[in-house]
């Protein structure tokens, strides 16, 4: 058994434990393997181990890797997305996790319309109000969604957040709980064209807590692939 397979099995086991402890089903949580800075050979190894969902932080990496992965996979744009780079990935990603401003929404709408696509997005929320992170404040989310729901090519599927890094995963629990509460608040409004079926939160250091608080997608990199010098 390779080190990657062993690590991946460990992550899956942790996910199964967290899902069970929170009274949910294993199919309720999707594991997104974060592959930023990793070579295609490593991604292909992960594909061989059954992984099909991969997250990238940079447009350039998606473009470079898209055609070189051995099996068709689902790509997720999980990093900050510049409006002038939307055109390069609009037809390559299954979900954009980081919609956080109207200028980006307008560009997504324009580019998706040009290619007759409907693009699925998550609203990035900076629950902790960290200056170093992108995303909108909790109180800005609903007014923003009400504006975006008028766009014909954009399908809002839920919310995303990143908790402040902390060696104690429990420190992230209030952040994840607040996002989960916000998701439920918006769900109850039953806004036309808006679904709140995805909650993307939790990374290598806190994904189990995120699952316990309702995450439906966790973005895990180093716990599968090992530490990287840029993370």
N, C-alpha and C positions, 0 to 999 in steps of 0.2 A: 504494500500500500504506500503510495507516494505521500509526501508531507502535505500536499494540497488536499488530497483525498481525505486524509486524516483530519485536517483542519475543517474541511467542509462538512464532514460527518459530525464533528463537534458542534459546529454552528447549527446544523439542522437539528441535532439533539437538543440543544438549548432552546431553539425555537419551539420544538414540540413540547418541551417542559413548560415554557412560558404560556403557550396556547392552552395547554391542559389546565394549568393552575388558574387561568383567568376564565375558564369555562367556555372556551371557544373551540373551533375546529381547525385542524392543520391547514385546510384549504383556504382559511380566512386570511392567511398571511403569505405574501409573495416576497421571496428573497431576491434582492437586486445585488448582484456582485459588482462592486465598484472597482473599475479596472484602469483608473487614470494612471498614466505613466508606464503601464505594463505593456510588454510586447505582445504582438498577436499570437505568438507561440504559447504564451501563458493562457491567453483567452481560449485558444483552441483546446488546451488541456482541460480547462474548466468545462468547455462544451462537451468534451469526452466524458466528463463526470456527471453530465446531465443538466448543467446550468444553461438556461435559455434567456435570462434577463440580465442585461449588463448596463451599468450606469457610468456615464462619463461627465467630467466637469467642463471640458473644453470642446468647442465645435471642431477644431482642427483634428483632434484625436478621433472623433467619430468619423470624420471624412477619411482619415488615413486607414482606419480599421474596418470600415463598413464592408468593403468588397473582399477583404482578406480573411475573414472568419470562415471556417470550414463548413459550417451549417447555418442556415438562416436563424437569426436570433432577434430578440426584441431589444432595441436600444432606448435608453432613457437619458434625457438631458437633465442632469441634476445640479449643474453649476449655474452661475450667473450667466445669462444669455444677453449678448449685445444685439441690439436691433439690426445692425448692419450685417450680422452673420446668420440671421434667420433663414435667408434664402438657401444657405448651404445644407441645412439639415431638415427643412420642413417636410421633406418626403422620406426621411431616413429614420425618424424617431417615432416610437409608439406613444410616448408621453413626455411632456415637458413639465418638470417639477417646480419650475422657478419663475412663473409669471408674477411680476411684482410691481408693474407700472403700466400706465395707459399707453405710453409710446410703444412699448413692446407688444401690447395687445393689438394695437392698430397695424403694426407690421406683420404680426402673425395672421391677422385677418386678411390683409392684402395678399400676402404670399400664398396662403392656403386657397384663397379664391382663385388666384391665377392658375393653380394646379388642380382645381376642383377637389380639394381635400377638406376634411373636417379634422382639425387638430385637437387632441385631448390635452388638457392642461390642469395643473394644480396651482393654487395660489400660494406663494411663499409668504409665510408669516413669521416675523421676527418677534416671537412671543416674549423673549427675554430682553428685547430692546438693546441688543449688543450693537455698538457702533461699528464693529468690525464685520458685521454680517449684513447681507441684503435681506429684503423682505419688508412687508408693510406691518404697521402696528395692528393689533387685534381690532381696535375700533374702526380701522379703515377698510377692513375686509368686506363687510356686507355692502357698503355703498359702492365699492369697486366692483363686486360681483354683479350688482344691479345694473351697472353700466355695461359690463362685458357680456351679460346675458343677451343683449340686443345684437351682438355680433353673430352672423349666421354661420361662420366657419369655425368658431371656437366652442368647444364643449368643456365646460368646467366640471371636473370630476371629483374635486376635493381639495385638500389642503396639505401643505408640507411645512416642516420647520426643522431647525437644527438647534439642539440645546447647547448651552455653553459647555466646553470640554471640562470634565471633572473626573478625577480618578474614582470618585464615589458615584456610581451610576444612580443611586437614589436621589442625588441632587437634581437630576433631570426630571424626576417624576412630576413636580408641579407644572413644569413647562408642557410636558406631554398631556397631562390631564386638562390643562386649559385649552389646548388645541382640540382635544377630543370634545370638550364641552362646546367649543365654537362650532365644530362640525355638526353637532346635534342641534344647536340653536338654528343654524342655517337650514339644515335638513327639514326641520319642522315648518319652515316657511313654504316649502314645496314650490320653489321658484321655477318657472317654465324654462326648460332647456338647461337646467343646472342639476347635477347629481352630486351627492356628497358620499360616494361609495368608496373613496380612497383617502387614506390618512397615511402619508409618507413621513415617517419619523423614526429615529433610532439608527445609530451607527455602531461600529464595532464595540465601543465601550459601554453602550447603554441600550442596545436593541431589545434585550429581554424586558427591561422596564417599560420601554415603548410599547411592546406587545401587550403587556399587562394593562396598559392604559388605552389600548384600542387601535394600535397601528395595524394597517393592512399591508403596508410595504415597509421593509427595513432595508437600509442601504449599507451593506457590509463590505469592507475592503480588506484592511489589515488582518482581521481575524481569520480570513481565508487565505490571503496571499502573503502575509507577513508584513512587517513594517516597511515603509518607504521613506526615503530621506526628506521628501517634500511634504509629508503629512504630520 
